[in-house]
Amino acid sequence: MTKNKRSEETDVSPSLADPAALYRLDHSDPSSELIDRAGLEDEDLQQIARLMEALRALREAEERLSEASLKYMRLSSVDMRALHFLIVAGNTDVLPTPGAIAAHLGISSASTTKLLDRLERGGHISRERHPEDRRALVIRITPDTHEAAKRTVGQQQANRFNAAARLAPHERDVVERFLRDMTAEIDVSGIAWAEAAEHDTAEGAASE
């Protein structure tokens, strides 16, 4: 084995083969430039690291579920969001129009028309005349697609309820407070670099 080959193989520490290692503070912020550890004991830091690792594992499980459902249904993530909207609309006796779907997905009328055309060709939706406004359309998810979505991704997503149900009431309060607090901490609303990136993306889309 050459020296260069040996050097390449040792560039990555074996400890980094474990995804959890990427979230350890001594690896990601060794000089405390990002996180103030004042007042925290080693035991606190270890416990927080385990919590961050649990969140990472949850995100990965959600990503695997999403990828599996998209492959099974042979649809895009936007398609699946549209179908989920239609399922909820049907469960709540709401008559979903193309405009409502566009508003929910945050896309243009033209993009919505292309989306609905694609879903209709695939046998996933049907278009009907609105019962109160004959100029408008109501979009329905087809029974076969509804059943397929329900028994796959729908059932897996519903299983999260089981984990919440196993918690005691006071534990749910703690988990809810933690999740809402963390959401607020990482929210990019009003953050200059995030808004600049969003502006650049919108300008790029408009120029296409």
Secondary structure per residue as TSV (DSSP state, phi and psi in degrees):
chain	resnum	aa	ss	phi	psi
A	1	M	-	360.0	132.4
A	2	T	-	-76.4	163.2
A	3	K	H	-63.5	-41.0
A	4	N	H	-63.6	-41.0
A	5	K	H	-63.6	-43.0
A	6	R	H	-63.9	-39.5
A	7	S	H	-63.5	-41.6
A	8	E	H	-62.4	-38.7
A	9	E	H	-73.1	-19.6
A	10	T	T	-105.2	9.6
A	11	D	S	-64.4	-36.1
A	12	V	S	-104.0	123.6
A	13	S	-	-61.5	138.3
A	14	P	G	-54.8	-28.6
A	15	S	G	-66.0	-24.2
A	16	L	G	-81.1	-5.1
A	17	A	G	-67.2	-22.6
A	18	D	S	-88.2	117.2
A	19	P	G	-54.8	-30.6
A	20	A	G	-62.4	-27.3
A	21	A	G	-65.9	-24.7
A	22	L	G	-69.2	-15.1
A	23	Y	G	-107.1	3.7
A	24	R	-	-75.0	136.7
A	25	L	H	-61.7	-36.4
A	26	D	H	-70.1	-13.9
A	27	H	H	-97.4	-43.1
A	28	S	H	-89.7	-23.9
A	29	D	-	-147.4	62.4
A	30	P	T	-64.2	-25.0
A	31	S	T	-101.9	10.7
A	32	S	-	57.1	36.7
A	33	E	S	-78.2	-27.2
A	34	L	S	-104.1	-34.3
A	35	I	-	-125.2	128.8
A	36	D	-	-85.3	114.9
A	37	R	-	-92.3	4.9
A	38	A	T	-56.2	132.7
A	39	G	T	83.4	-0.5
A	40	L	-	-105.9	128.4
A	41	E	-	-82.6	167.1
A	42	D	H	-57.2	-37.9
A	43	E	H	-64.1	-38.2
A	44	D	H	-63.1	-45.0
A	45	L	H	-63.9	-38.8
A	46	Q	H	-66.9	-40.0
A	47	Q	H	-66.3	-42.1
A	48	I	H	-63.6	-39.1
A	49	A	H	-62.0	-40.0
A	50	R	H	-65.3	-37.0
A	51	L	H	-65.7	-43.6
A	52	M	H	-63.0	-37.6
A	53	E	H	-65.3	-38.2
A	54	A	H	-64.8	-39.0
A	55	L	H	-65.1	-40.7
A	56	R	H	-60.5	-44.9
A	57	A	H	-62.6	-37.6
A	58	L	H	-64.8	-45.8
A	59	R	H	-59.8	-41.7
A	60	E	H	-66.0	-39.5
A	61	A	H	-63.7	-40.5
A	62	E	H	-65.7	-38.9
A	63	E	H	-66.4	-40.6
A	64	R	H	-65.2	-39.2
A	65	L	H	-63.4	-44.2
A	66	S	H	-62.6	-46.1
A	67	E	H	-63.0	-41.6
A	68	A	H	-64.9	-40.7
A	69	S	H	-68.4	-38.8
A	70	L	H	-64.5	-41.0
A	71	K	H	-68.0	-41.2
A	72	Y	H	-65.0	-45.3
A	73	M	H	-81.9	-14.1
A	74	R	T	58.1	46.6
A	75	L	-	-132.9	165.1
A	76	S	-	-86.2	170.5
A	77	S	H	-64.7	-36.2
A	78	V	H	-66.9	-40.2
A	79	D	H	-57.8	-45.2
A	80	M	H	-66.6	-37.3
A	81	R	H	-63.9	-39.2
A	82	A	H	-65.0	-42.8
A	83	L	H	-66.5	-38.2
A	84	H	H	-62.2	-41.1
A	85	F	H	-60.3	-41.6
A	86	L	H	-67.8	-36.7
A	87	I	H	-63.9	-47.4
A	88	V	H	-65.3	-38.4
A	89	A	H	-60.9	-43.3
A	90	G	H	-64.7	-35.4
A	91	N	H	-72.6	-18.7
A	92	T	T	-115.1	14.2
A	93	D	T	58.8	30.6
A	94	V	-	-92.7	140.6
A	95	L	-	-95.8	100.1
A	96	P	-	-76.9	122.5
A	97	T	-	-99.2	163.8
A	98	P	H	-55.2	-37.9
A	99	G	H	-63.4	-40.0
A	100	A	H	-66.3	-38.2
A	101	I	H	-65.9	-42.7
A	102	A	H	-60.8	-43.4
A	103	A	H	-64.8	-40.5
A	104	H	H	-65.1	-41.7
A	105	L	H	-85.0	-15.3
A	106	G	T	69.9	38.1
A	107	I	-	-123.6	167.3
A	108	S	-	-75.7	166.5
A	109	S	H	-62.4	-39.2
A	110	A	H	-64.0	-43.0
A	111	S	H	-66.4	-35.2
A	112	T	H	-65.8	-40.6
A	113	T	H	-61.9	-43.6
A	114	K	H	-62.9	-41.2
A	115	L	H	-60.7	-47.6
A	116	L	H	-67.6	-37.2
A	117	D	H	-60.4	-44.5
A	118	R	H	-64.2	-45.1
A	119	L	H	-67.6	-34.8
A	120	E	H	-69.0	-41.1
A	121	R	H	-61.2	-34.1
A	122	G	T	-80.9	-0.7
A	123	G	T	76.7	21.9
A	124	H	S	-94.6	-25.2
A	125	I	E	-136.7	166.2
A	126	S	E	-133.8	151.4
A	127	R	E	-105.4	133.3
A	128	E	E	-132.2	157.0
A	129	R	E	-72.3	138.0
A	130	H	-	-65.0	131.2
A	131	P	S	-65.3	-21.8
A	132	E	S	-109.1	-13.4
A	133	D	-	-141.9	99.1
A	134	R	T	-65.7	-12.9
A	135	R	T	-82.9	-16.9
A	136	A	S	-101.3	162.2
A	137	L	E	-114.7	149.7
A	138	V	E	-114.4	134.8
A	139	I	E	-103.5	128.7
A	140	R	E	-119.9	142.1
A	141	I	E	-80.3	139.6
A	142	T	-	-73.6	151.7
A	143	P	H	-56.8	-40.3
A	144	D	H	-64.6	-44.0
A	145	T	H	-68.3	-39.9
A	146	H	H	-58.5	-45.9
A	147	E	H	-66.1	-41.2
A	148	A	H	-63.5	-43.6
A	149	A	H	-66.3	-37.9
A	150	K	I	-67.7	-41.4
A	151	R	I	-82.5	-7.5
A	152	T	I	-110.8	-94.9
A	153	V	I	-64.4	-34.5
A	154	G	I	-61.0	-44.3
A	155	Q	H	-66.9	-41.2
A	156	Q	H	-64.8	-41.7
A	157	Q	H	-65.1	-38.1
A	158	A	H	-65.5	-25.7
A	159	N	T	-63.4	-18.6
A	160	R	H	-63.2	-28.0
A	161	F	H	-58.5	-35.3
A	162	N	H	-61.4	-41.2
A	163	A	H	-65.0	-40.7
A	164	A	H	-68.2	-36.2
A	165	A	H	-67.9	-26.5
A	166	R	T	-76.4	-11.9
A	167	L	S	-81.9	149.2
A	168	A	-	-73.6	156.5
A	169	P	H	-51.9	-43.7
A	170	H	H	-68.5	-28.8
A	171	E	H	-69.5	-38.3
A	172	R	H	-62.5	-38.5
A	173	D	H	-61.0	-42.6
A	174	V	H	-66.3	-46.0
A	175	V	H	-63.4	-43.1
A	176	E	H	-62.0	-45.1
A	177	R	H	-62.4	-41.7
A	178	F	H	-62.7	-47.6
A	179	L	H	-64.7	-41.7
A	180	R	H	-68.3	-37.0
A	181	D	H	-66.5	-43.9
A	182	M	H	-66.1	-38.3
A	183	T	H	-59.3	-43.6
A	184	A	H	-65.2	-37.2
A	185	E	H	-66.1	-35.0
A	186	I	H	-101.5	1.4
A	187	D	-	-61.6	131.1
A	188	V	-	-96.6	7.1
A	189	S	T	-59.6	127.2
A	190	G	T	81.3	1.0
A	191	I	-	-85.8	124.8
A	192	A	H	-57.7	-49.0
A	193	W	H	-66.2	-33.0
A	194	A	H	-71.8	-41.1
A	195	E	H	-67.9	-34.6
A	196	A	H	-65.4	-41.2
A	197	A	H	-65.1	-40.4
A	198	E	H	-64.0	-40.5
A	199	H	H	-64.1	-43.9
A	200	D	H	-64.0	-38.0
A	201	T	H	-66.5	-42.4
A	202	A	H	-64.4	-40.3
A	203	E	H	-66.0	-37.6
A	204	G	H	-65.6	-40.4
A	205	A	H	-67.3	-37.2
A	206	A	H	-69.2	-28.5
A	207	S	H	-84.8	-10.2
A	208	E	-	-75.7	360.0
